[in-house]
Amino acid sequence: MAHAGVVADATPVAVVLNGAMEGILSIAGTIGIIAVVLSGISYLFAAKSGNEQLQSIAKKMMLATVTGIVLVMGAMIIVHVIAKMFL
């Protein structure tokens, strides 16, 4: 018998937050992979044209993208570890 104001079959908040974080981090990872491809293409075109300044910009883009992907992967690991504590 259910009491007034009590939801017996509600999804726990930890499950909802875990799902939301995984979704956000997956999108960020996908954007990171696309950015790696685009910066690689930029580097190839800059190298072909011989423009040193564009090559430097493309290298910085690649470094920033890889750093971002590492941070996203670290965040995913942290989310999984914290989720295991609460689920």
Secondary structure, DSSP 8 states (H G I E B T S, - for coil): ---TT--TT---HHHHHHHHHHHHHHHHHHHHHHHHHHHHHHHHHHHHHT-HHHHHHHHHHHHHHHHHHHHHHHHHHHHHHHHHHH-
